[in-house]
Amino acid sequence: MRPTLDVIIPCYNSAATLQAAVESAVSQPAVENVWLIDDASIDDTRLIMSDLAAIHPKVRCEYMLENGGAAKARNWGAMQSQADFIAFLDADDVYENNVLNAAYLGLEAYSYLSLVRLKLRPIGFPEHYLNHPQFPTAWERLQMTVGGNTVFRRSIFLACGGFPQDELFRIFGGEDAALGIALTRDSVVGYLFEERDPAVRHNYRPGIHAERLLDAELFGKTVSGLTIDHQNEAEAVTRRISRRLQEVKAHSTFEEAGTMPLYPEYE
């Protein structure tokens, strides 16, 4: 049997954009299920989810009891899915046609790939970003750190512990980057950034991670309240994920299998 692929979309007050995101996901030929994880929205998101599930047989809905953030919602979706590969899409972004095909084939062909990143296409971004001479370099870094363009091998994603849910990231964001950096340090990450590759249409709205990263990269702006201690804490989380990946690699390369008695010495 060929591997299966699910899409997971965390939803928080996403009533205005969710339909477009879902329709772009269910139209992908490789997708088996689209999981919508409501993160305790207070708008009409749940109503929209219900309507979409009634229309599209691929749509599955889950509801968080209280708001826990995008990382927790994504991780919950990964736990509900039983697919071999899982893709994450933000509720205000849209897949272009057939964007998941090459990522699926790559993960299927190369068992050592942990993650494939899809190209991001900036939509509606202000001109002061797009016209900056360093925009292409900053955008490439963005493509390697966000979560909404990712297609994971689910077993490796779960081994990492999913997206980190530390309180630090609830305050400042950046859980996508912590996981992404660890995977590039201790596994192989593929990417599809060529001009001919279809993309995730990344829609601009004030306050998104892309805005903060571009402000920092292009204009030297810093995140208010973010200290060196916070950065060190984020690096410690990345190292924690790397350690888990190293343990998986050590376990998978050990050739023996079966049971082994242990003989501890007690004082």
C-alpha positions in Angstrom: 0.0 0.0 0.0 1.2 3.5 -0.8 1.7 6.0 2.1 -1.2 8.2 3.2 -1.2 12.0 3.5 -3.4 14.2 5.7 -3.6 18.0 6.0 -3.9 19.6 9.4 -5.3 23.1 9.7 -5.4 24.8 13.1 -8.3 27.3 13.3 -8.7 30.2 15.6 -11.3 32.9 14.7 -10.8 31.8 11.1 -14.3 32.2 9.8 -13.4 34.7 7.1 -10.6 32.6 5.5 -11.2 29.0 6.4 -13.3 28.0 3.4 -10.7 29.0 0.9 -8.0 27.1 2.8 -10.0 23.9 3.1 -11.1 23.9 -0.5 -7.5 24.2 -1.6 -6.6 21.3 0.7 -9.4 18.9 -0.3 -8.6 19.4 -4.0 -5.1 18.0 -3.6 -5.0 14.6 -5.2 -2.8 12.9 -2.6 -4.8 14.0 0.4 -6.9 11.5 2.3 -8.2 13.6 5.2 -8.2 17.3 6.1 -8.3 17.8 9.9 -9.7 21.1 11.2 -8.7 21.8 14.8 -10.6 24.6 16.3 -8.6 26.3 19.1 -11.6 27.6 21.1 -12.7 30.2 18.5 -15.2 32.9 19.6 -16.4 33.8 16.1 -18.3 31.6 13.6 -15.4 29.3 12.9 -17.1 26.2 14.3 -20.2 26.8 12.2 -18.0 27.1 9.1 -16.2 23.9 10.0 -19.5 22.1 10.3 -20.7 23.3 7.0 -17.4 22.3 5.3 -17.5 18.8 6.8 -21.1 18.4 5.5 -19.9 19.3 2.0 -16.5 17.6 1.8 -16.2 13.9 2.9 -12.5 14.4 3.5 -13.0 17.0 6.3 -12.7 15.9 9.9 -13.4 18.3 12.8 -11.9 18.4 16.3 -12.6 21.0 19.0 -10.2 22.1 21.7 -11.9 22.9 25.0 -9.8 26.0 25.7 -7.4 28.1 23.6 -4.0 26.5 23.7 -2.2 28.1 20.7 -1.3 26.9 17.2 1.3 24.4 18.4 -1.1 22.6 20.6 -3.8 22.6 17.9 -1.4 21.2 15.3 -0.1 18.6 17.7 -3.6 17.5 18.5 -4.3 17.1 14.8 -1.2 15.0 14.3 -2.4 12.7 17.1 -5.8 12.2 15.5 -4.3 11.5 12.1 -3.1 8.0 11.3 -1.5 9.1 8.0 2.1 8.4 7.1 2.7 12.0 6.1 1.1 15.1 7.6 1.0 18.6 6.0 0.3 21.7 8.0 -1.6 24.6 6.5 -2.5 27.9 8.2 -6.2 28.7 8.1 -5.6 32.0 6.3 -3.3 30.6 3.5 -4.2 28.6 0.4 -2.5 25.7 -1.5 -1.9 26.2 -5.2 -3.0 23.3 -7.4 -0.9 20.0 -7.0 1.4 21.7 -4.5 1.7 18.5 -2.4 2.4 16.1 -5.2 6.2 16.5 -5.3 6.5 16.5 -1.5 4.5 13.3 -1.3 6.7 11.6 -3.9 9.9 12.8 -2.2 8.9 11.5 1.2 7.8 8.2 -0.4 11.0 7.8 -2.4 13.6 8.9 0.2 12.9 7.3 3.6 15.6 9.5 5.2 13.7 12.7 4.6 12.0 13.9 7.8 10.3 17.0 6.3 9.7 18.7 2.9 9.1 22.4 2.8 7.0 24.0 0.1 7.5 27.3 -1.6 5.7 30.3 -0.1 4.3 32.9 -2.4 3.8 36.3 -0.7 0.3 37.7 -1.3 -0.7 41.2 -0.3 2.6 42.0 1.4 3.4 45.8 1.7 5.7 47.3 -0.9 8.4 48.2 1.7 9.0 44.5 2.1 8.7 43.4 -1.5 10.9 46.2 -2.9 13.7 45.8 -0.4 16.9 44.5 -2.1 17.4 41.9 0.6 13.8 40.6 0.4 14.6 37.4 -1.5 17.2 36.4 1.1 14.9 37.1 4.0 12.0 35.3 2.3 14.1 32.2 1.9 14.9 32.2 5.6 11.2 32.6 6.3 10.4 29.6 4.1 12.7 27.5 6.2 11.2 28.5 9.6 7.4 28.7 9.3 5.0 25.9 9.9 2.3 26.4 7.3 4.4 25.1 4.4 5.5 21.8 5.9 4.9 18.2 5.0 6.3 15.9 7.7 7.0 12.2 8.0 4.6 11.7 10.8 6.7 9.2 12.7 9.6 11.7 12.9 7.3 14.6 13.8 5.9 12.6 16.8 9.4 11.5 17.8 10.3 15.2 18.0 7.4 15.8 20.4 5.6 17.9 17.7 5.8 21.6 17.8 7.1 22.8 21.2 4.4 24.1 23.4 6.6 26.0 25.9 5.1 29.2 27.3 7.9 31.2 25.7 6.5 30.5 22.3 2.9 31.5 23.4 4.4 34.9 24.2 6.8 35.5 21.4 6.1 32.9 18.7 8.9 30.9 17.1 7.9 27.3 17.9 8.0 26.6 14.1 11.6 27.8 13.9 12.7 25.8 17.0 11.4 22.6 15.5 12.7 23.4 12.0 16.2 24.2 13.1 16.5 21.0 15.1 15.4 19.0 12.0 18.0 20.6 9.8 20.7 19.9 12.4 19.9 16.3 13.0 17.9 15.0 9.9 17.5 15.7 6.2 15.0 18.3 5.2 13.9 18.6 1.6 12.6 21.8 0.0 10.8 22.8 -3.2 11.7 26.4 -3.8 12.2 26.5 -7.6 10.4 29.0 -9.8 8.4 26.2 -11.5 7.2 24.6 -8.2 3.7 25.4 -7.1 3.4 27.2 -3.7 1.5 27.9 -0.6 -0.1 31.3 -1.0 1.0 33.1 2.2 -1.5 35.9 2.8 -0.3 39.0 4.6 -2.1 40.3 7.7 -0.7 42.5 10.5 1.1 40.7 13.3 1.9 37.4 11.5 5.3 35.7 12.0 6.4 36.8 8.5 6.0 40.4 9.4 8.1 40.1 12.6 10.9 38.1 10.8 11.0 40.5 7.8 11.1 43.6 10.1 14.0 42.0 12.0 15.9 40.8 8.8 15.3 43.9 6.6 15.0 46.8 9.1 16.7 45.6 12.3 13.6 45.8 14.4 13.6 43.7 17.6 10.7 42.0 19.3 9.5 44.0 22.3 10.5 42.3 25.5 12.6 39.5 23.9 15.8 39.2 25.9 19.0 37.1 25.6 17.6 34.8 28.2 14.6 34.2 26.1 16.8 33.4 23.1 18.8 31.0 25.2 15.6 29.3 26.3 14.5 28.9 22.7 17.9 27.4 21.8 17.6 25.0 24.7 14.3 23.8 23.3 15.9 23.3 19.9 18.6 21.2 21.6 16.0 19.2 23.4 14.4 18.3 20.1 17.8 17.5 18.5 18.5 15.1 21.4 15.3 13.2 20.7 16.2 12.9 17.0 19.7 11.6 18.0 18.0 9.0 20.2 15.8 7.9 17.3 18.8 7.6 15.0 20.8 5.6 17.6 17.8 3.3 18.1 17.1 2.7 14.4 20.7 1.8 13.6 21.0 -0.8 16.4 20.7 -4.2 14.7 19.6 -6.4 17.6 15.9 -6.9 18.5 14.1 -8.8 21.2 14.2 -8.7 25.0 17.1 -8.2 27.3 17.3 -8.8 31.1 18.7 -6.0 33.2 20.7 -6.7 36.4 20.9 -3.5 38.5 23.0 -3.4 41.7 21.2 -1.9 44.6 22.8 -0.3 47.6 
